Amino acid sequence: MEKQFIISVGRQYGSGGHEIAEKLARHYGIQLLDHNLLDEIAAEKNLDLQHLRGLDEKRTSRLASRTVRGYSSSPEENLYLLQFDYLRNKALAGESFVVVGRCSETILKEFDCMTSVFVLADMDKKIERIMRIYELSEEAAVRKIREKDTKRRRYHNGHCDGKWGDSRNYDISINSSRLGVDGTVSLLAAYIDSRRKR
């Protein structure tokens, strides 16, 4: 049986991080976990998928929520705990996978087989990518990038001690603007392969 390995990919919006994660998953022939993680949790726990999607990556209001004996009154908090448990259970089961976001670099840091990556990019390249993919004006693309990254930062920093995007929290941080998506995938694969041989 092949040795387990996990790849955690954090990313700035518009950096191509999700595409990089998809290509890494294909390269290694392992499962990609992102929004489909909610599908699996909904099926496993018999929960309403649309309801879960509405709660996903939302910050919990500390004033409006209360935790007693490990149970929270906040549905957002309960969802992130379900996701974190789901990821830990897959890792404990010895599965190999690529996971996008979900505070995975922190949640799974106890697993030596994990490589954590943060993908960033130059603002002009992010704007260009979002304009092209979503057919937006430059102004709308900038607004979307700022909104998405603010949401990701708040979600991450609300659940983790380390700050979102801080290079000290990842094995490698890489600017995808330098090599492009495919070049970044190649460089990351070389790094991951070197780690797997050790």
C-alpha positions in Angstrom: 0.0 0.0 0.0 1.3 3.5 -0.9 2.4 5.7 1.9 -0.2 8.3 3.0 0.2 11.9 2.0 -2.0 15.0 2.4 -1.7 18.3 0.5 -3.3 21.4 2.1 -3.7 24.4 -0.2 -4.6 27.8 1.2 -4.9 30.6 -1.4 -5.7 34.2 -2.2 -8.7 34.7 -4.3 -7.7 34.9 -8.0 -4.3 33.3 -7.4 -5.2 30.2 -9.3 -4.9 28.2 -6.0 -8.0 26.1 -6.6 -6.8 25.2 -10.1 -3.4 24.3 -8.7 -5.0 22.1 -6.1 -7.1 20.3 -8.8 -4.0 19.7 -10.9 -2.1 18.3 -8.0 -5.0 16.0 -7.2 -5.0 14.8 -10.8 -1.2 14.5 -10.9 -1.2 12.2 -7.9 -4.5 10.4 -8.6 -5.9 11.4 -5.2 -9.2 12.9 -4.0 -9.7 16.7 -4.0 -11.7 18.1 -1.1 -13.2 21.6 -1.3 -16.9 22.4 -1.5 -17.7 18.8 -2.3 -16.7 18.1 1.3 -20.1 19.5 2.3 -21.8 17.1 -0.1 -20.1 14.2 1.7 -21.0 15.5 5.2 -24.6 16.1 4.2 -24.9 12.6 2.9 -23.1 11.0 5.8 -25.1 12.9 8.5 -28.4 13.1 6.5 -28.4 16.9 6.6 -29.8 19.5 4.2 -27.0 20.4 1.7 -28.4 23.8 0.7 -28.6 24.8 4.4 -25.0 23.7 4.9 -23.9 25.8 1.9 -25.6 28.8 3.3 -23.6 28.5 6.5 -20.2 27.7 4.9 -17.2 29.8 5.7 -19.2 32.2 7.7 -17.7 33.7 10.8 -19.4 32.8 14.1 -20.7 35.7 16.2 -19.1 35.3 19.6 -21.9 37.4 21.2 -24.7 35.3 19.6 -23.3 31.9 20.3 -22.8 29.8 23.4 -21.0 26.5 23.9 -22.0 24.1 26.7 -20.3 20.7 27.1 -18.9 20.8 23.6 -22.2 21.7 21.9 -22.7 25.1 20.3 -25.8 27.2 19.7 -24.2 28.5 16.5 -25.0 26.5 13.3 -21.9 28.1 11.7 -19.7 26.8 14.5 -21.3 23.3 14.4 -20.6 23.2 10.6 -17.0 24.1 10.9 -16.6 21.5 13.7 -18.2 18.9 11.4 -15.8 19.8 8.6 -12.8 19.7 10.9 -13.8 16.3 12.3 -14.4 15.0 8.8 -10.9 15.9 7.7 -9.3 14.5 10.8 -11.2 11.2 10.4 -10.1 10.9 6.7 -6.5 11.5 7.8 -6.7 9.1 10.7 -8.1 6.5 8.3 -4.9 6.7 6.3 -6.4 8.3 3.2 -4.4 10.5 0.9 -6.1 13.7 -0.5 -5.7 17.3 -1.4 -7.8 19.8 0.6 -8.5 23.4 -0.3 -8.7 25.9 2.6 -10.9 24.7 5.6 -8.1 25.7 8.0 -6.6 22.4 7.0 -2.9 23.5 7.5 -3.9 23.9 11.2 -6.4 21.2 11.7 -4.1 18.5 10.2 -0.8 19.8 11.4 -0.3 16.8 13.6 0.1 14.6 10.5 3.7 14.5 9.4 2.6 13.3 6.0 0.9 16.7 5.2 2.5 19.3 3.1 0.9 22.7 3.5 1.0 25.3 0.7 -0.2 28.9 0.5 -0.7 30.3 -3.1 -0.6 34.0 -3.5 -0.3 36.2 -6.7 0.4 39.8 -7.8 -2.8 41.9 -7.7 -2.7 42.8 -11.4 -2.6 39.0 -12.2 -5.5 38.3 -9.8 -7.6 41.1 -11.3 -6.8 39.8 -14.9 -7.8 36.3 -13.9 -11.1 37.2 -12.2 -12.0 39.6 -15.1 -11.5 36.8 -17.6 -13.2 34.0 -15.7 -16.2 35.9 -14.5 -16.4 38.5 -17.3 -16.2 41.4 -14.8 -15.0 44.9 -15.1 -11.7 45.8 -13.4 -13.6 47.6 -10.7 -15.9 44.7 -10.0 -13.0 42.2 -10.1 -11.1 44.2 -7.5 -14.2 44.4 -5.3 -14.7 40.7 -5.5 -11.1 39.9 -4.7 -11.2 42.1 -1.6 -14.5 40.7 -0.4 -13.5 37.0 -0.9 -10.1 37.5 0.8 -11.6 39.4 3.7 -14.1 36.5 4.2 -11.4 33.9 4.0 -9.2 35.8 6.5 -12.0 36.3 9.0 -13.0 32.6 8.8 -9.5 31.4 9.2 -8.4 33.7 11.9 -11.6 33.1 13.8 -10.8 29.4 14.0 -7.0 29.2 14.1 -4.2 30.7 16.2 -2.0 31.4 13.2 -2.9 34.2 10.7 -4.2 33.4 7.3 -1.5 33.7 4.6 1.3 34.1 7.2 4.2 32.1 5.6 5.2 30.8 9.1 2.1 28.6 9.1 2.8 26.8 5.8 5.6 24.6 4.5 5.8 26.6 1.4 4.3 29.9 0.2 4.4 30.5 -3.6 3.6 33.4 -5.9 1.8 31.8 -8.9 2.4 35.0 -11.0 6.0 34.0 -11.4 5.7 30.6 -13.1 2.0 30.5 -14.0 -0.4 27.7 -12.9 1.4 24.8 -14.6 4.8 25.9 -13.6 3.7 26.3 -10.0 2.2 22.8 -10.1 5.5 21.4 -11.3 7.5 23.2 -8.7 5.1 22.1 -5.9 5.1 18.5 -7.2 8.9 18.4 -7.1 8.8 19.7 -3.5 6.2 17.2 -2.4 8.0 14.3 -4.1 11.2 15.3 -2.3 9.4 15.3 1.1 7.7 12.0 0.4 11.1 10.3 -0.3 12.5 11.4 3.1 
